[in-house]
Amino acid sequence: MNTILVALQIISALALIGIVMSQATKSEGLTGTIGGKTESAFQGKPGLDDHLQEITKWAAISFMVVSFIVAFIIK
């Protein structure tokens, strides 16, 4: 059981690293905060960045859950 959980933790960590590295950086500097983009609620279909953010969120949640389970089981 311990081996399976540790393997899941490693797989979820590698997946999270890969997903985060595949996202585009948002290095706008002060242009995005001062006069920058205005986002509308009616932009249409979500793009690749939106999907990657959603996948990143769920990958991070799964990594945290698996890590907590491993920490409590393996003492």
PQR file with spaces between the fields and no chain letter, atoms N, CA, C, O and H, PARSE charges and radii, in Angstrom:
ATOM       1  N    MET     1       0.826   -1.205    0.000 -0.4000 1.5000
ATOM       2  CA   MET     1       0.000    0.000    0.000 -0.0000 2.0000
ATOM       3  C    MET     1       0.863    1.259    0.000  0.5500 1.7000
ATOM       4  O    MET     1       0.584    2.229   -0.704 -0.5500 1.4000
ATOM       5  N    ASN     2       1.937    1.212    0.825 -0.4000 1.5000
ATOM       6  CA   ASN     2       2.821    2.379    0.888 -0.0000 2.0000
ATOM       7  C    ASN     2       3.470    2.652   -0.459  0.5500 1.7000
ATOM       8  O    ASN     2       3.602    3.808   -0.863 -0.5500 1.4000
ATOM       9  H    ASN     2       2.163    0.424    1.397  0.4000 1.0000
ATOM      10  N    THR     3       3.875    1.603   -1.155 -0.4000 1.5000
ATOM      11  CA   THR     3       4.531    1.761   -2.441 -0.0000 2.0000
ATOM      12  C    THR     3       3.585    2.375   -3.464  0.5500 1.7000
ATOM      13  O    THR     3       3.987    3.220   -4.263 -0.5500 1.4000
ATOM      14  H    THR     3       3.768    0.664   -0.827  0.4000 1.0000
ATOM      15  N    ILE     4       2.341    1.952   -3.436 -0.4000 1.5000
ATOM      16  CA   ILE     4       1.348    2.490   -4.372 -0.0000 2.0000
ATOM      17  C    ILE     4       1.109    3.981   -4.109  0.5500 1.7000
ATOM      18  O    ILE     4       1.029    4.776   -5.045 -0.5500 1.4000
ATOM      19  H    ILE     4       2.014    1.265   -2.786  0.4000 1.0000
ATOM      20  N    LEU     5       0.998    4.349   -2.842 -0.4000 1.5000
ATOM      21  CA   LEU     5       0.761    5.752   -2.508 -0.0000 2.0000
ATOM      22  C    LEU     5       1.953    6.633   -2.865  0.5500 1.7000
ATOM      23  O    LEU     5       1.780    7.744   -3.366 -0.5500 1.4000
ATOM      24  H    LEU     5       1.063    3.704   -2.082  0.4000 1.0000
ATOM      25  N    VAL     6       3.155    6.140   -2.607 -0.4000 1.5000
ATOM      26  CA   VAL     6       4.340    6.921   -2.954 -0.0000 2.0000
ATOM      27  C    VAL     6       4.456    7.053   -4.476  0.5500 1.7000
ATOM      28  O    VAL     6       4.832    8.111   -4.980 -0.5500 1.4000
ATOM      29  H    VAL     6       3.295    5.238   -2.200  0.4000 1.0000
ATOM      30  N    ALA     7       4.137    5.986   -5.202 -0.4000 1.5000
ATOM      31  CA   ALA     7       4.160    6.056   -6.669 -0.0000 2.0000
ATOM      32  C    ALA     7       3.128    7.061   -7.175  0.5500 1.7000
ATOM      33  O    ALA     7       3.413    7.816   -8.105 -0.5500 1.4000
ATOM      34  H    ALA     7       3.831    5.127   -4.792  0.4000 1.0000
ATOM      35  N    LEU     8       1.935    7.084   -6.580 -0.4000 1.5000
ATOM      36  CA   LEU     8       0.918    8.075   -6.958 -0.0000 2.0000
ATOM      37  C    LEU     8       1.389    9.491   -6.658  0.5500 1.7000
ATOM      38  O    LEU     8       1.123   10.420   -7.422 -0.5500 1.4000
ATOM      39  H    LEU     8       1.704    6.471   -5.824  0.4000 1.0000
ATOM      40  N    GLN     9       2.085    9.646   -5.546 -0.4000 1.5000
ATOM      41  CA   GLN     9       2.594   10.963   -5.191 -0.0000 2.0000
ATOM      42  C    GLN     9       3.646   11.426   -6.197  0.5500 1.7000
ATOM      43  O    GLN     9       3.645   12.588   -6.605 -0.5500 1.4000
ATOM      44  H    GLN     9       2.301    8.891   -4.926  0.4000 1.0000
ATOM      45  N    ILE    10       4.525   10.541   -6.591 -0.4000 1.5000
ATOM      46  CA   ILE    10       5.560   10.894   -7.558 -0.0000 2.0000
ATOM      47  C    ILE    10       4.939   11.216   -8.915  0.5500 1.7000
ATOM      48  O    ILE    10       5.329   12.186   -9.564 -0.5500 1.4000
ATOM      49  H    ILE    10       4.525    9.597   -6.259  0.4000 1.0000
ATOM      50  N    ILE    11       3.979   10.406   -9.340 -0.4000 1.5000
ATOM      51  CA   ILE    11       3.310   10.647  -10.628 -0.0000 2.0000
ATOM      52  C    ILE    11       2.565   11.977  -10.613  0.5500 1.7000
ATOM      53  O    ILE    11       2.633   12.739  -11.578 -0.5500 1.4000
ATOM      54  H    ILE    11       3.663    9.617   -8.812  0.4000 1.0000
ATOM      55  N    SER    12       1.854   12.260   -9.519 -0.4000 1.5000
ATOM      56  CA   SER    12       1.116   13.526   -9.460 -0.0000 2.0000
ATOM      57  C    SER    12       2.061   14.716   -9.382  0.5500 1.7000
ATOM      58  O    SER    12       1.748   15.779   -9.918 -0.5500 1.4000
ATOM      59  H    SER    12       1.799   11.642   -8.735  0.4000 1.0000
ATOM      60  N    ALA    13       3.213   14.565   -8.727 -0.4000 1.5000
ATOM      61  CA   ALA    13       4.196   15.652   -8.674 -0.0000 2.0000
ATOM      62  C    ALA    13       4.785   15.922  -10.051  0.5500 1.7000
ATOM      63  O    ALA    13       4.919   17.076  -10.458 -0.5500 1.4000
ATOM      64  H    ALA    13       3.468   13.701   -8.292  0.4000 1.0000
ATOM      65  N    LEU    14       5.138   14.853  -10.770 -0.4000 1.5000
ATOM      66  CA   LEU    14       5.687   15.030  -12.112 -0.0000 2.0000
ATOM      67  C    LEU    14       4.655   15.633  -13.067  0.5500 1.7000
ATOM      68  O    LEU    14       4.996   16.461  -13.912 -0.5500 1.4000
ATOM      69  H    LEU    14       5.029   13.916  -10.440  0.4000 1.0000
ATOM      70  N    ALA    15       3.396   15.219  -12.933 -0.4000 1.5000
ATOM      71  CA   ALA    15       2.337   15.780  -13.767 -0.0000 2.0000
ATOM      72  C    ALA    15       2.153   17.267  -13.471  0.5500 1.7000
ATOM      73  O    ALA    15       1.992   18.074  -14.387 -0.5500 1.4000
ATOM      74  H    ALA    15       3.118   14.547  -12.246  0.4000 1.0000
ATOM      75  N    LEU    16       2.177   17.617  -12.202 -0.4000 1.5000
ATOM      76  CA   LEU    16       2.021   19.024  -11.820 -0.0000 2.0000
ATOM      77  C    LEU    16       3.179   19.858  -12.350  0.5500 1.7000
ATOM      78  O    LEU    16       2.963   20.967  -12.838 -0.5500 1.4000
ATOM      79  H    LEU    16       2.308   16.961  -11.458  0.4000 1.0000
ATOM      80  N    ILE    17       4.393   19.349  -12.264 -0.4000 1.5000
ATOM      81  CA   ILE    17       5.554   20.063  -12.789 -0.0000 2.0000
ATOM      82  C    ILE    17       5.425   20.261  -14.297  0.5500 1.7000
ATOM      83  O    ILE    17       5.680   21.350  -14.809 -0.5500 1.4000
ATOM      84  H    ILE    17       4.568   18.448  -11.868  0.4000 1.0000
ATOM      85  N    GLY    18       5.031   19.212  -14.999 -0.4000 1.5000
ATOM      86  CA   GLY    18       4.890   19.302  -16.443 -0.0000 2.0000
ATOM      87  C    GLY    18       3.816   20.277  -16.874  0.5500 1.7000
ATOM      88  O    GLY    18       3.996   21.020  -17.839 -0.5500 1.4000
ATOM      89  H    GLY    18       4.824   18.326  -14.583  0.4000 1.0000
ATOM      90  N    ILE    19       2.703   20.277  -16.167 -0.4000 1.5000
ATOM      91  CA   ILE    19       1.602   21.182  -16.507 -0.0000 2.0000
ATOM      92  C    ILE    19       1.992   22.634  -16.250  0.5500 1.7000
ATOM      93  O    ILE    19       1.701   23.512  -17.062 -0.5500 1.4000
ATOM      94  H    ILE    19       2.557   19.674  -15.384  0.4000 1.0000
ATOM      95  N    VAL    20       2.648   22.885  -15.123 -0.4000 1.5000
ATOM      96  CA   VAL    20       3.049   24.257  -14.799 -0.0000 2.0000
ATOM      97  C    VAL    20       4.093   24.760  -15.794  0.5500 1.7000
ATOM      98  O    VAL    20       4.068   25.926  -16.187 -0.5500 1.4000
ATOM      99  H    VAL    20       2.885   22.172  -14.463  0.4000 1.0000
ATOM     100  N    MET    21       5.000   23.887  -16.195 -0.4000 1.5000
ATOM     101  CA   MET    21       6.029   24.306  -17.153 -0.0000 2.0000
ATOM     102  C    MET    21       5.469   24.546  -18.548  0.5500 1.7000
ATOM     103  O    MET    21       6.065   25.287  -19.331 -0.5500 1.4000
ATOM     104  H    MET    21       5.020   22.940  -15.875  0.4000 1.0000
ATOM     105  N    SER    22       4.336   23.934  -18.872 -0.4000 1.5000
ATOM     106  CA   SER    22       3.766   24.117  -20.201 -0.0000 2.0000
ATOM     107  C    SER    22       2.924   25.382  -20.319  0.5500 1.7000
ATOM     108  O    SER    22       2.525   25.755  -21.423 -0.5500 1.4000
ATOM     109  H    SER    22       3.852   23.332  -18.236  0.4000 1.0000
ATOM     110  N    GLN    23       2.652   26.039  -19.210 -0.4000 1.5000
ATOM     111  CA   GLN    23       1.853   27.261  -19.263 -0.0000 2.0000
ATOM     112  C    GLN    23       2.706   28.439  -19.701  0.5500 1.7000
ATOM     113  O    GLN    23       3.909   28.492  -19.445 -0.5500 1.4000
ATOM     114  H    GLN    23       2.976   25.736  -18.314  0.4000 1.0000
ATOM     115  N    ALA    24       2.061   29.372  -20.362 -0.4000 1.5000
ATOM     116  CA   ALA    24       2.742   30.589  -20.791 -0.0000 2.0000
ATOM     117  C    ALA    24       2.926   31.515  -19.592  0.5500 1.7000
ATOM     118  O    ALA    24       2.072   31.581  -18.708 -0.5500 1.4000
ATOM     119  H    ALA    24       1.084   29.330  -20.571  0.4000 1.0000
ATOM     120  N    THR    25       4.036   32.219  -19.574 -0.4000 1.5000
ATOM     121  CA   THR    25       4.265   33.156  -18.475 -0.0000 2.0000
ATOM     122  C    THR    25       3.450   34.419  -18.700  0.5500 1.7000
ATOM     123  O    THR    25       3.131   34.782  -19.832 -0.5500 1.4000
ATOM     124  H    THR    25       4.729   32.166  -20.292  0.4000 1.0000
ATOM     125  N    LYS    26       3.128   35.061  -17.624 -0.4000 1.5000
ATOM     126  CA   LYS    26       2.361   36.305  -17.710 -0.0000 2.0000
ATOM     127  C    LYS    26       3.208   37.434  -17.153  0.5500 1.7000
ATOM     128  O    LYS    26       2.864   38.050  -16.145 -0.5500 1.4000
ATOM     129  H    LYS    26       3.386   34.765  -16.704  0.4000 1.0000
ATOM     130  N    SER    27       4.312   37.693  -17.820 -0.4000 1.5000
ATOM     131  CA   SER    27       5.244   38.725  -17.365 -0.0000 2.0000
ATOM     132  C    SER    27       4.908   40.048  -18.030  0.5500 1.7000
ATOM     133  O    SER    27       5.645   40.543  -18.883 -0.5500 1.4000
ATOM     134  H    SER    27       4.592   37.193  -18.639  0.4000 1.0000
ATOM     135  N    GLU    28       3.808   40.594  -17.630 -0.4000 1.5000
ATOM     136  CA   GLU    28       3.376   41.869  -18.194 -0.0000 2.0000
ATOM     137  C    GLU    28       3.983   43.045  -17.443  0.5500 1.7000
ATOM     138  O    GLU    28       3.971   44.170  -17.943 -0.5500 1.4000
ATOM     139  H    GLU    28       3.209   40.192  -16.937  0.4000 1.0000
ATOM     140  N    GLY    29       4.501   42.806  -16.279 -0.4000 1.5000
ATOM     141  CA   GLY    29       5.019   43.904  -15.472 -0.0000 2.0000
ATOM     142  C    GLY    29       3.888   44.774  -14.960  0.5500 1.7000
ATOM     143  O    GLY    29       2.836   44.270  -14.566 -0.5500 1.4000
ATOM     144  H    GLY    29       4.511   41.892  -15.873  0.4000 1.0000
ATOM     145  N    LEU    30       4.101   46.065  -14.967 -0.4000 1.5000
ATOM     146  CA   LEU    30       3.079   46.989  -14.482 -0.0000 2.0000
ATOM     147  C    LEU    30       2.017   47.307  -15.519  0.5500 1.7000
ATOM     148  O    LEU    30       0.997   47.909  -15.184 -0.5500 1.4000
ATOM     149  H    LEU    30       4.955   46.474  -15.288  0.4000 1.0000
ATOM     150  N    THR    31       2.228   46.922  -16.756 -0.4000 1.5000
ATOM     151  CA   THR    31       1.234   47.253  -17.779 -0.0000 2.0000
ATOM     152  C    THR    31      -0.083   46.541  -17.528  0.5500 1.7000
ATOM     153  O    THR    31      -1.143   47.068  -17.866 -0.5500 1.4000
ATOM     154  H    THR    31       3.057   46.432  -17.027  0.4000 1.0000
ATOM     155  N    GLY    32      -0.034   45.354  -16.942 -0.4000 1.5000
ATOM     156  CA   GLY    32      -1.261   44.632  -16.677 -0.0000 2.0000
ATOM     157  C    GLY    32      -2.011   45.157  -15.474  0.5500 1.7000
ATOM     158  O    GLY    32      -3.226   44.986  -15.375 -0.5500 1.4000
ATOM     159  H    GLY    32       0.827   44.926  -16.668  0.4000 1.0000
ATOM     160  N    THR    33      -1.292   45.804  -14.545 -0.4000 1.5000
ATOM     161  CA   THR    33      -1.955   46.262  -13.337 -0.0000 2.0000
ATOM     162  C    THR    33      -2.444   47.701  -13.450  0.5500 1.7000
ATOM     163  O    THR    33      -3.484   48.041  -12.885 -0.5500 1.4000
ATOM     164  H    THR    33      -0.305   45.942  -14.626  0.4000 1.0000
ATOM     165  N    ILE    34      -1.726   48.538  -14.159 -0.4000 1.5000
ATOM     166  CA   ILE    34      -2.096   49.948  -14.205 -0.0000 2.0000
ATOM     167  C    ILE    34      -3.109   50.224  -15.309  0.5500 1.7000
ATOM     168  O    ILE    34      -4.227   50.657  -15.028 -0.5500 1.4000
ATOM     169  H    ILE    34      -0.882   48.261  -14.618  0.4000 1.0000
ATOM     170  N    GLY    35      -2.739   49.983  -16.539 -0.4000 1.5000
ATOM     171  CA   GLY    35      -3.647   50.345  -17.614 -0.0000 2.0000
ATOM     172  C    GLY    35      -4.073   49.144  -18.417  0.5500 1.7000
ATOM     173  O    GLY    35      -4.661   49.277  -19.490 -0.5500 1.4000
ATOM     174  H    GLY    35      -1.832   49.631  -16.768  0.4000 1.0000
ATOM     175  N    GLY    36      -3.783   47.997  -17.909 -0.4000 1.5000
ATOM     176  CA   GLY    36      -3.787   46.764  -18.676 -0.0000 2.0000
ATOM     177  C    GLY    36      -5.095   46.238  -19.191  0.5500 1.7000
ATOM     178  O    GLY    36      -6.027   46.985  -19.488 -0.5500 1.4000
ATOM     179  H    GLY    36      -3.305   47.889  -17.037  0.4000 1.0000
ATOM     180  N    LYS    37      -5.138   44.952  -19.287 -0.4000 1.5000
ATOM     181  CA   LYS    37      -6.259   44.267  -19.935 -0.0000 2.0000
ATOM     182  C    LYS    37      -7.554   44.429  -19.157  0.5500 1.7000
ATOM     183  O    LYS    37      -7.579   44.489  -17.928 -0.5500 1.4000
ATOM     184  H    LYS    37      -4.381   44.345  -19.046  0.4000 1.0000
ATOM     185  N    THR    38      -8.600   44.494  -19.914 -0.4000 1.5000
ATOM     186  CA   THR    38      -9.915   44.408  -19.311 -0.0000 2.0000
ATOM     187  C    THR    38     -10.516   43.102  -19.780  0.5500 1.7000
ATOM     188  O    THR    38     -10.579   42.828  -20.978 -0.5500 1.4000
ATOM     189  H    THR    38      -8.580   44.445  -20.913  0.4000 1.0000
ATOM     190  N    GLU    39     -10.952   42.307  -18.839 -0.4000 1.5000
ATOM     191  CA   GLU    39     -11.504   41.020  -19.209 -0.0000 2.0000
ATOM     192  C    GLU    39     -13.022   41.080  -19.169  0.5500 1.7000
ATOM     193  O    GLU    39     -13.619   41.580  -18.215 -0.5500 1.4000
ATOM     194  H    GLU    39     -10.901   42.530  -17.865  0.4000 1.0000
ATOM     195  N    SER    40     -13.606   40.580  -20.185 -0.4000 1.5000
ATOM     196  CA   SER    40     -15.054   40.592  -20.301 -0.0000 2.0000
ATOM     197  C    SER    40     -15.608   39.229  -19.945  0.5500 1.7000
ATOM     198  O    SER    40     -14.946   38.209  -20.135 -0.5500 1.4000
ATOM     199  H    SER    40     -13.121   40.174  -20.960  0.4000 1.0000
ATOM     200  N    ALA    41     -16.796   39.215  -19.442 -0.4000 1.5000
ATOM     201  CA   ALA    41     -17.444   37.940  -19.120 -0.0000 2.0000
ATOM     202  C    ALA    41     -17.989   37.267  -20.371  0.5500 1.7000
ATOM     203  O    ALA    41     -18.387   36.103  -20.327 -0.5500 1.4000
ATOM     204  H    ALA    41     -17.335   40.044  -19.288  0.4000 1.0000
ATOM     205  N    PHE    42     -18.009   37.979  -21.467 -0.4000 1.5000
ATOM     206  CA   PHE    42     -18.577   37.445  -22.702 -0.0000 2.0000
ATOM     207  C    PHE    42     -17.505   37.246  -23.766  0.5500 1.7000
ATOM     208  O    PHE    42     -17.668   37.691  -24.902 -0.5500 1.4000
ATOM     209  H    PHE    42     -17.685   38.925  -21.503  0.4000 1.0000
ATOM     210  N    GLN    43     -16.420   36.585  -23.407 -0.4000 1.5000
ATOM     211  CA   GLN    43     -15.324   36.385  -24.346 -0.0000 2.0000
ATOM     212  C    GLN    43     -15.535   35.183  -25.247  0.5500 1.7000
ATOM     213  O    GLN    43     -14.816   35.033  -26.235 -0.5500 1.4000
ATOM     214  H    GLN    43     -16.289   36.224  -22.484  0.4000 1.0000
ATOM     215  N    GLY    44     -16.459   34.354  -24.953 -0.4000 1.5000
ATOM     216  CA   GLY    44     -16.676   33.174  -25.782 -0.0000 2.0000
ATOM     217  C    GLY    44     -16.102   31.931  -25.125  0.5500 1.7000
ATOM     218  O    GLY    44     -16.075   31.824  -23.899 -0.5500 1.4000
ATOM     219  H    GLY    44     -17.043   34.476  -24.150  0.4000 1.0000
ATOM     220  N    LYS    45     -15.645   30.997  -25.940 -0.4000 1.5000
ATOM     221  CA   LYS    45     -15.110   29.741  -25.437 -0.0000 2.0000
ATOM     222  C    LYS    45     -13.790   29.971  -24.701  0.5500 1.7000
ATOM     223  O    LYS    45     -12.993   30.831  -25.072 -0.5500 1.4000
ATOM     224  H    LYS    45     -15.666   31.085  -26.936  0.4000 1.0000
ATOM     225  N    PRO    46     -13.584   29.179  -23.651 -0.5600 1.5000
ATOM     226  CA   PRO    46     -12.299   29.304  -22.955  0.2800 2.0000
ATOM     227  C    PRO    46     -11.169   28.758  -23.821  0.5500 1.7000
ATOM     228  O    PRO    46     -11.352   27.779  -24.544 -0.5500 1.4000
ATOM     229  N    GLY    47     -10.021   29.381  -23.746 -0.4000 1.5000
ATOM     230  CA   GLY    47      -8.876   28.989  -24.556 -0.0000 2.0000
ATOM     231  C    GLY    47      -8.015   27.953  -23.865  0.5500 1.7000
ATOM     232  O    GLY    47      -8.398   27.395  -22.836 -0.5500 1.4000
ATOM     233  H    GLY    47      -9.872   30.176  -23.158  0.4000 1.0000
ATOM     234  N    LEU    48      -6.861   27.703  -24.431 -0.4000 1.5000
ATOM     235  CA   LEU    48      -5.935   26.714  -23.904 -0.0000 2.0000
ATOM     236  C    LEU    48      -5.426   27.111  -22.527  0.5500 1.7000
ATOM     237  O    LEU    48      -5.263   26.258  -21.654 -0.5500 1.4000
ATOM     238  H    LEU    48      -6.550   28.156  -25.267  0.4000 1.0000
ATOM     239  N    ASP    49      -5.174   28.400  -22.326 -0.4000 1.5000
ATOM     240  CA   ASP    49      -4.691   28.862  -21.025 -0.0000 2.0000
ATOM     241  C    ASP    49      -5.707   28.592  -19.924  0.5500 1.7000
ATOM     242  O    ASP    49      -5.338   28.211  -18.813 -0.5500 1.4000
ATOM     243  H    ASP    49      -5.306   29.093  -23.035  0.4000 1.0000
ATOM     244  N    ASP    50      -6.973   28.788  -20.230 -0.4000 1.5000
ATOM     245  CA   ASP    50      -8.014   28.527  -19.238 -0.0000 2.0000
ATOM     246  C    ASP    50      -8.088   27.048  -18.892  0.5500 1.7000
ATOM     247  O    ASP    50      -8.265   26.686  -17.729 -0.5500 1.4000
ATOM     248  H    ASP    50      -7.272   29.097  -21.133  0.4000 1.0000
ATOM     249  N    HIS    51      -7.955   26.200  -19.896 -0.4000 1.5000
ATOM     250  CA   HIS    51      -7.970   24.758  -19.645 -0.0000 2.0000
ATOM     251  C    HIS    51      -6.753   24.325  -18.835  0.5500 1.7000
ATOM     252  O    HIS    51      -6.863   23.491  -17.937 -0.5500 1.4000
ATOM     253  H    HIS    51      -7.812   26.495  -20.841  0.4000 1.0000
ATOM     254  N    LEU    52      -5.597   24.892  -19.154 -0.4000 1.5000
ATOM     255  CA   LEU    52      -4.390   24.546  -18.402 -0.0000 2.0000
ATOM     256  C    LEU    52      -4.485   25.010  -16.950  0.5500 1.7000
ATOM     257  O    LEU    52      -3.986   24.331  -16.052 -0.5500 1.4000
ATOM     258  H    LEU    52      -5.508   25.570  -19.884  0.4000 1.0000
ATOM     259  N    GLN    53      -5.112   26.145  -16.711 -0.4000 1.5000
ATOM     260  CA   GLN    53      -5.295   26.608  -15.335 -0.0000 2.0000
ATOM     261  C    GLN    53      -6.202   25.660  -14.558  0.5500 1.7000
ATOM     262  O    GLN    53      -5.946   25.369  -13.390 -0.5500 1.4000
ATOM     263  H    GLN    53      -5.517   26.697  -17.440  0.4000 1.0000
ATOM     264  N    GLU    54      -7.249   25.184  -15.200 -0.4000 1.5000
ATOM     265  CA   GLU    54      -8.169   24.247  -14.547 -0.0000 2.0000
ATOM     266  C    GLU    54      -7.469   22.917  -14.255  0.5500 1.7000
ATOM     267  O    GLU    54      -7.624   22.351  -13.172 -0.5500 1.4000
ATOM     268  H    GLU    54      -7.456   25.421  -16.149  0.4000 1.0000
ATOM     269  N    ILE    55      -6.704   22.427  -15.224 -0.4000 1.5000
ATOM     270  CA   ILE    55      -5.969   21.170  -15.025 -0.0000 2.0000
ATOM     271  C    ILE    55      -4.929   21.336  -13.928  0.5500 1.7000
ATOM     272  O    ILE    55      -4.724   20.427  -13.124 -0.5500 1.4000
ATOM     273  H    ILE    55      -6.578   22.886  -16.103  0.4000 1.0000
ATOM     274  N    THR    56      -4.270   22.489  -13.888 -0.4000 1.5000
ATOM     275  CA   THR    56      -3.274   22.759  -12.856 -0.0000 2.0000
ATOM     276  C    THR    56      -3.916   22.756  -11.472  0.5500 1.7000
ATOM     277  O    THR    56      -3.358   22.213  -10.518 -0.5500 1.4000
ATOM     278  H    THR    56      -4.436   23.227  -14.542  0.4000 1.0000
ATOM     279  N    LYS    57      -5.086   23.364  -11.377 -0.4000 1.5000
ATOM     280  CA   LYS    57      -5.783   23.406  -10.092 -0.0000 2.0000
ATOM     281  C    LYS    57      -6.082   22.007   -9.587  0.5500 1.7000
ATOM     282  O    LYS    57      -5.837   21.704   -8.419 -0.5500 1.4000
ATOM     283  H    LYS    57      -5.539   23.805  -12.152  0.4000 1.0000
ATOM     284  N    TRP    58      -6.609   21.147  -10.456 -0.4000 1.5000
ATOM     285  CA   TRP    58      -6.966   19.798  -10.030 -0.0000 2.0000
ATOM     286  C    TRP    58      -5.731   18.924   -9.802  0.5500 1.7000
ATOM     287  O    TRP    58      -5.751   18.043   -8.942 -0.5500 1.4000
ATOM     288  H    TRP    58      -6.808   21.394  -11.404  0.4000 1.0000
ATOM     289  N    ALA    59      -4.677   19.153  -10.548 -0.4000 1.5000
ATOM     290  CA   ALA    59      -3.434   18.409  -10.318 -0.0000 2.0000
ATOM     291  C    ALA    59      -2.824   18.791   -8.970  0.5500 1.7000
ATOM     292  O    ALA    59      -2.307   17.929   -8.259 -0.5500 1.4000
ATOM     293  H    ALA    59      -4.660   19.869  -11.246  0.4000 1.0000
ATOM     294  N    ALA    60      -2.879   20.064   -8.616 -0.4000 1.5000
ATOM     295  CA   ALA    60      -2.359   20.509   -7.326 -0.0000 2.0000
ATOM     296  C    ALA    60      -3.189   19.953   -6.176  0.5500 1.7000
ATOM     297  O    ALA    60      -2.642   19.549   -5.150 -0.5500 1.4000
ATOM     298  H    ALA    60      -3.299   20.765   -9.193  0.4000 1.0000
ATOM     299  N    ILE    61      -4.497   19.932   -6.342 -0.4000 1.5000
ATOM     300  CA   ILE    61      -5.367   19.376   -5.298 -0.0000 2.0000
ATOM     301  C    ILE    61      -5.094   17.890   -5.117  0.5500 1.7000
ATOM     302  O    ILE    61      -5.009   17.409   -3.987 -0.5500 1.4000
ATOM     303  H    ILE    61      -4.942   20.260   -7.175  0.4000 1.0000
ATOM     304  N    SER    62      -4.955   17.158   -6.220 -0.4000 1.5000
ATOM     305  CA   SER    62      -4.686   15.717   -6.099 -0.0000 2.0000
ATOM     306  C    SER    62      -3.320   15.469   -5.471  0.5500 1.7000
ATOM     307  O    SER    62      -3.175   14.536   -4.681 -0.5500 1.4000
ATOM     308  H    SER    62      -5.023   17.549   -7.138  0.4000 1.0000
ATOM     309  N    PHE    63      -2.309   16.283   -5.801 -0.4000 1.5000
ATOM     310  CA   PHE    63      -1.002   16.130   -5.191 -0.0000 2.0000
ATOM     311  C    PHE    63      -1.067   16.382   -3.685  0.5500 1.7000
ATOM     312  O    PHE    63      -0.463   15.647   -2.904 -0.5500 1.4000
ATOM     313  H    PHE    63      -2.427   17.042   -6.443  0.4000 1.0000
ATOM     314  N    MET    64      -1.796   17.415   -3.282 -0.4000 1.5000
ATOM     315  CA   MET    64      -1.905   17.715   -1.854 -0.0000 2.0000
ATOM     316  C    MET    64      -2.628   16.616   -1.104  0.5500 1.7000
ATOM     317  O    MET    64      -2.214   16.238   -0.008 -0.5500 1.4000
ATOM     318  H    MET    64      -2.287   18.012   -3.916  0.4000 1.0000
ATOM     319  N    VAL    65      -3.708   16.095   -1.679 -0.4000 1.5000
ATOM     320  CA   VAL    65      -4.473   15.030   -1.013 -0.0000 2.0000
ATOM     321  C    VAL    65      -3.617   13.775   -0.868  0.5500 1.7000
ATOM     322  O    VAL    65      -3.578   13.169    0.203 -0.5500 1.4000
ATOM     323  H    VAL    65      -4.044   16.401   -2.569  0.4000 1.0000
ATOM     324  N    VAL    66      -2.936   13.386   -1.938 -0.4000 1.5000
ATOM     325  CA   VAL    66      -2.083   12.199   -1.876 -0.0000 2.0000
ATOM     326  C    VAL    66      -0.945   12.414   -0.881  0.5500 1.7000
ATOM     327  O    VAL    66      -0.579   11.488   -0.157 -0.5500 1.4000
ATOM     328  H    VAL    66      -2.968   13.878   -2.808  0.4000 1.0000
ATOM     329  N    SER    67      -0.387   13.608   -0.833 -0.4000 1.5000
ATOM     330  CA   SER    67       0.703   13.903    0.104 -0.0000 2.0000
ATOM     331  C    SER    67       0.223   13.818    1.545  0.5500 1.7000
ATOM     332  O    SER    67       0.932   13.290    2.402 -0.5500 1.4000
ATOM     333  H    SER    67      -0.685   14.360   -1.421  0.4000 1.0000
ATOM     334  N    PHE    68      -0.976   14.334    1.824 -0.4000 1.5000
ATOM     335  CA   PHE    68      -1.515   14.229    3.185 -0.0000 2.0000
ATOM     336  C    PHE    68      -1.762   12.767    3.557  0.5500 1.7000
ATOM     337  O    PHE    68      -1.478   12.363    4.684 -0.5500 1.4000
ATOM     338  H    PHE    68      -1.551   14.763    1.127  0.4000 1.0000
ATOM     339  N    ILE    69      -2.270   11.996    2.651 -0.4000 1.5000
ATOM     340  CA   ILE    69      -2.527   10.576    2.932 -0.0000 2.0000
ATOM     341  C    ILE    69      -1.214    9.848    3.184  0.5500 1.7000
ATOM     342  O    ILE    69      -1.117    9.045    4.112 -0.5500 1.4000
ATOM     343  H    ILE    69      -2.500   12.325    1.735  0.4000 1.0000
ATOM     344  N    VAL    70      -0.202   10.122    2.362 -0.4000 1.5000
ATOM     345  CA   VAL    70       1.112    9.487    2.562 -0.0000 2.0000
ATOM     346  C    VAL    70       1.702    9.900    3.894  0.5500 1.7000
ATOM     347  O    VAL    70       2.286    9.071    4.591 -0.5500 1.4000
ATOM     348  H    VAL    70      -0.281   10.774    1.608  0.4000 1.0000
ATOM     349  N    ALA    71       1.562   11.169    4.264 -0.4000 1.5000
ATOM     350  CA   ALA    71       2.132   11.643    5.540 -0.0000 2.0000
ATOM     351  C    ALA    71       1.466   10.986    6.735  0.5500 1.7000
ATOM     352  O    ALA    71       2.136   10.718    7.733 -0.5500 1.4000
ATOM     353  H    ALA    71       1.088   11.843    3.698  0.4000 1.0000
ATOM     354  N    PHE    72       0.166   10.717    6.666 -0.4000 1.5000
ATOM     355  CA   PHE    72      -0.518   10.108    7.796 -0.0000 2.0000
ATOM     356  C    PHE    72      -0.345    8.603    7.852  0.5500 1.7000
ATOM     357  O    PHE    72      -0.340    8.023    8.937 -0.5500 1.4000
ATOM     358  H    PHE    72      -0.377   10.935    5.856  0.4000 1.0000
ATOM     359  N    ILE    73      -0.205    7.963    6.704 -0.4000 1.5000
ATOM     360  CA   ILE    73      -0.084    6.504    6.695 -0.0000 2.0000
ATOM     361  C    ILE    73       1.350    6.069    6.992  0.5500 1.7000
ATOM     362  O    ILE    73       1.574    5.132    7.758 -0.5500 1.4000
ATOM     363  H    ILE    73      -0.209    8.434    5.823  0.4000 1.0000
ATOM     364  N    ILE    74       2.314    6.750    6.384 -0.4000 1.5000
ATOM     365  CA   ILE    74       3.715    6.387    6.592 -0.0000 2.0000
ATOM     366  C    ILE    74       4.260    7.252    7.734  0.5500 1.7000
ATOM     367  O    ILE    74       4.612    8.413    7.529 -0.5500 1.4000
ATOM     368  H    ILE    74       2.132    7.512    5.762  0.4000 1.0000
ATOM     369  N    LYS    75       4.323    6.685    8.910 -0.4000 1.5000
ATOM     370  CA   LYS    75       4.865    7.405   10.073 -0.0000 2.0000
ATOM     371  C    LYS    75       6.049    6.678   10.627  0.5500 1.7000
ATOM     372  O    LYS    75       6.644    7.125   11.607 -0.5500 1.4000
ATOM     373  H    LYS    75       4.037    5.742    9.076  0.4000 1.0000
